Amino acid sequence: MLLLLLPLALVVACGDEEEEGLYTRAQAEQTARAFVEACGRGEASTALRSCALPFRFGTRLWTEQKQLEENLAFQVARLRTEAARFDRFEVFSWRDLMNGRWPRGRTVPEEGRENAIRKLGVGRDGFVVRAFRENVRGWRIVINPDVATDALKVTALIP
């Protein structure tokens, strides 16, 4: 009898961390914080280490490393002051988005969620992190697993 209950106990003990997939909310927040803090210090090369290709900035898509390096350096210089002010982070997993929990309380009809998530660029084990300051809109940062490094990486920034 005890052996039959053991698998159930393991499932209950794992809780939300297990449900998120390969990575945790804390890991996603840590990746976003490292990126935002590097941007806030104006350290484009440090911010770049948090990124993976293809990288989307707003509506632009950078598919080559050289494009990312040049363009991110320019954008970090431009967004430095804004990034330095962010002190809050909200993390939303792919599962959260599928269940209707979106940044800023956005409402996405159930039948359109999968398409909206795909457009945002959040993979099945990915996250969107809202970096902001109270009463300031902030950024949406898309974070997905990078197959090459087996780490979470920033794949999109939507200022």
WOMOSUL-V731437 format. One record per pair of residues at least 24 apart in sequence whose C-alpha atoms are under 8 Angstrom apart, sorted by the first residue. I is the first residue (numbers start at 1). J is the second residue. D is the distance in whole Angstrom. If there is no record, write none. Layout:
<<I;J;D> <I;J;D>>
//
This chain:
<<20;93;7> <20;95;7> <20;125;7> <21;125;6> <22;125;6> <23;125;7> <23;152;8> <25;91;6> <25;92;8> <25;93;7> <25;127;8> <27;152;8> <28;91;7> <28;127;7> <28;129;7> <28;143;7> <28;152;7> <29;89;7> <29;90;8> <29;91;6> <29;129;7> <31;143;8> <31;152;7> <31;153;7> <31;154;7> <32;129;7> <32;131;8> <32;141;7> <32;143;8> <32;154;7> <33;89;8> <35;154;8> <36;83;6> <36;84;8> <36;86;8> <36;131;8> <37;83;7> <37;84;7> <39;76;5> <39;77;8> <39;79;7> <39;80;5> <39;83;6> <39;84;7> <40;76;8> <40;79;8> <40;80;5> <40;81;6> <40;82;7> <40;83;5> <40;84;4> <40;85;8> <41;80;7> <41;84;7> <42;76;6> <42;77;6> <42;80;6> <43;76;7> <44;72;7> <44;73;5> <44;76;6> <44;77;8> <45;69;8> <45;73;8> <48;72;7> <50;153;5> <50;154;6> <51;153;5> <51;154;4> <51;155;6> <52;146;7> <52;153;6> <52;154;6> <52;155;6> <53;155;7> <54;155;7> <55;154;8> <55;155;5> <55;156;5> <56;155;6> <56;156;4> <56;157;6> <56;158;8> <57;156;6> <57;157;5> <57;158;6> <57;159;8> <58;156;8> <58;157;6> <58;158;5> <58;159;7> <85;132;8> <85;133;7> <86;131;6> <86;132;5> <86;133;5> <86;138;7> <87;131;7> <87;132;6> <87;133;6> <88;130;8> <88;131;6> <88;132;5> <88;133;6> <88;134;8> <89;129;7> <89;130;5> <89;131;5> <89;132;6> <90;129;6> <90;130;5> <90;131;7> <91;127;7> <91;128;6> <91;129;4> <91;130;6> <92;127;6> <92;128;5> <92;129;6> <93;125;7> <93;126;6> <93;127;4> <93;128;6> <94;122;6> <94;123;7> <94;124;6> <94;125;7> <94;126;6> <94;127;6> <94;128;8> <95;124;8> <103;130;7> <121;155;8> <121;156;8>>
//
